[in-house]
Amino acid sequence: MASVIKFTKQFKSYFIIALGLFIGSIGWTGFLIPSEIVGGGVTGIASIMFFATGFKVGYSVFIINGLLLIAGMRVLGFGFGIKTIFATFVLSFFLWLLQSLITEPLVSDRFMCAIIGGIMAGASAGIILSQGGSTGGTDIIAMIINKYRNYSPGQLLLTLDLIIISSSYFLSNSIEQVVYGLVAMGVSAYCVDMVIEGSKQSVQIFIFTKKHDEIRNEVVLNLDQGLTVLEAKGGYSQQEVKVLMVLTKKKDSQSILKMVKIVDPEAFISMGSVMGVYGQGFDNIK
């Protein structure tokens, strides 16, 4: 039974990664590439090669990522995981397929293509990262450089993306080409943060109730959540009370609130967002 559950979770994770890759591929092939907008990363390099030579982006992404994976394994060891290799193959396939099917921008306005393409590319990266996956690419270059030089990986990635996007100037000698690429990169970076933080956002709930035993049983046994029972004393009544504290994902908070409303409509509840929750069932301290 445990193996079936594990397989189901793994299958779901790979399916979500594939969905994220498909969304990102539409962003590139439906908006950025047909509008001749160069974004960052390996796909941005592949786009420049396509504009210069006509060599399809899917092929270039596969070749470049393959070479980077081999170099990364030699320098850093086999630490990328099967999900990165899976993402490399799937992304290359989606880019090849969709570029063959989509020959014109899905939106006529070039600025809107930069915005929409950036949103979809950023959402794609956020979805993949939230599942513990990665498309490799310039991440590998940054990790290799970081091994021998004490540079921040984030700064390295930003520098590489700026170099790639700035290189698009030489395709048409137009500063607009670079500006559209920078807009797409900025929107993409913002969407990555939004997707990742949205999926990890947690809340802290304090429940003041006389039916603490009933609510505790509901939270632990039926909602499968942990909680802490705090001994407290009313500031006005001076009576001893018990307060239930629950730390949970924001997406699970509504089910707790609805349950409390059913068990004890007179309960007093305080809920607030927390900056970070670390430990079992939440994030790991990095």
N, C-alpha and C positions, 0 to 999 in steps of 0.2 A: 504493500500500500504506500509506504514511504517513497519507494522508487517511482511509483506512478505519479505521486504528487510532485516530486522533484522534476520529472520529465515534463509534466504539465506546465510548471513554472518556467522551465527552460524554453519550452516551445512558445509560450506566451511572450517571453522576453525577446526571442528571435523574431517573432511575428511583429512586435512593436518596433523593433529596430528596422525591419524591412519596410514597414509602413513609413517610418521616419525618413528612410532613404528615398522612398518613392516620392514623398512630399518635396524633399530637397531637389530631387531630379526634375520635377515639374517646374520648380522655381528657376532652375538653371536653363532648362531647355525650352520652357514656355515663355520666359520673361527676359532673363539676362542675356543668354547667348544670341537669340535672334535679334535683340536690340543692340548687339555688339557692345555689351557692358561687361567689363572684366572685374570679377570679384577676387577674393583672396583664396589662399590655399592651393592645393594641387589642381583643383578644378579650374581655378583662375589661370594657372600656367597652361593647362590643356586648352583653355579658351583662346589664349594668345596664339598657341600653335595652330588651332583651327582657323582663326582669322587670317593667319599668315600663310598657311599651307593647304587648308581644306581637310586636314587629317582629323577624323571624327574625335570628339571629346572623350567618348567612352573608351576608345582604344588607348588614347594618351593617358587617361586616368589609371587604367589597368597597368600599363607598362611602368609609369612613374611610381605608382604605389607599390608595385611588385619589386622594383629595384630598391625602393626605400625600406621595404620590409626585410629584404635580404641584408641590406647594409645595417639596419637596426639590429637584426639577430646576431650579426657578426660582432658588432661593437657593444651592444647592450645586453645581449643574451635573449633567449626566447621568453620575453616577458610581456608580449603584446596581447596574448590570449586569442582564442579561437574566434571571438566576436569581431576582432579587428580584421582578421582574414576574411571572415564571412562578409563583413561590411564592404571590403574592397571589391570582392567579386560581384556582390549584388548592386552596388553603386555603379560599377562599370557597365553592367548589363542594362540597368535602368536608363543610364545616360545614352547608351548606344541605341536602345529601343525607342525612347521618346524623341531623340534628336532625328531619328528616321521618320517619325510620324508627325512631328511639329516642325514646320518650316517657316512659319510667320509668328511674330509676337502675339500672344493672346490678348494684349492690350496695346492700342496704337500709340499712346503717349509714352515717351521714353522715360520720363521721370517716374511715372507710375510703375513702369516695369522695374525700375531700380528699387522702388519701395516694396512692391509685392514680391519680387524675386528675393530681396533681402529678408523679408519676413519669413518666407517659406524656407529659405536656406538656414536661417537662424533657428526656426522652430524645429527643423529637421535635426540640426546638431544638438539642440537641447534634448529632444526625445531620445536620441542615440546615447548621449552622455548619461541621461537619467537611468538608462538600463545597463550601465556599466560597459557600454560599447565605445568604439572609436573608429574613425575612418583612416587613422594613421596620418599619411600625408606629411604636411609641414610640422605636425607634432613630433614626428620621428626626428626630423632635422633639428628641431629645437632641443630635444633630449640628447642627441649626439653632441651638439655644441656645448650644452650645459654640463656634459660629463667632463669636458676638458677645459672649459672656461666658466668662471663663476658669474654667469648671467642668468637673470630671471627668465624662466620659460615663457611667461606671459609677455614680457618685453620683446623676447626673441620672435614670438609668433606675430606680434603687432608689427615689428620691423620687417619681417618677411612678407607679410600681407601688403604693407605700404610699398615695398620694392616691387612686388608683383603688379599691383594696381598702377603704380607710377609708370611701369614699363609699357602700359597700354598707350601712353602718349605717342610712342614711336610708330604705332600702327596707322594713325591718321593725323599726327601732329596737331591734335585738338586737346585743349585743356578740359573741355567738356567730358571727354572720354574718361579722364581721371576723376573728375568731380562725381560723375554718375557712379563710378566704382566705389568711391569713398562713401557716398550716400548708402549704397547697398551694404557695404561693410559695417557702417555704423548701425544701421537698422538691424542687421543680422546679429551683431554682438549684443544689442539690447534684447532681442528676442530669445537668444540663448539663455541669458540671465533670467528672463521672465519665466521661461519654461522650467528651468532647473529649480529656481527658488519656489515657483508655484507648486511643484510636485513635492517639495520638502518642507513647505511651510507648516509649522506646528503651532498649537494653541495650548494654553494652560487654563484649566477650568477649576474654580473653587465652588463647591456645592455645600450650602448651609441648609441642613434639613434635619427634621426629627426622625425621619425614616431612613437613617443612614445604613442600617443593615440590609433593608430591602434593595436600596439603590446600589450598595456595594455588590450584592449578589448579581444584580442585573448587569452591572458593568463588567465584572470579572467573568461570570459564567456564560452570559448570553451575548454580550458585545465583544468578548475576548480582548478586553483592555485592562491594563494595570492601573492601580490607583494607590494613594497613600492616605491613611486616616490620621488626621492631625487633632491632637487634644488642644482645645482652646477655651477661652473664657470670655463671655460677653462683656463688653466695656460698659454698657448701661445696666443690663440685668444682673451682671456678676454671676451668671449661671454657667456651669460647666457644659460645654457643647463639643460635638465632634464635627470636624470639617473634612470633606472628601476633596482631595486634590487629584486631578487627572491631567496627565500630559498626553496629547494625542495629535495625530495628523489633522489638519484643518478639515479635510474631506470627510473625516469620521465624526466631527464634532456635532453635526446636526442630529445624528442618530442618538447621541448621548442626551442632547437637550430634549428631544422628543420623548425619550424614555423617562427622564426626570419629570417632565410635565404630566405624564400619565401616572407615575407612582406617587408623586407629591406635588400637586399644583401650587402649593404655598411655599415651595422651596425657594431660597434666595441663591441666585447663581451669578458668579462673576467670571467672565471669559476675556482673555487677552492674548494677543499674538506674542510669541517669544522669538528672540533673535536666533537661538540655536538650541537644539536638544541633542545631547551626545550620550551614547550608551546603547544597551541592548534594545533592538527594535527601531533605533533611530540612526543618526549619523555617527561616523567614527571620527575621533579627533585626529586631524592630519598634522 
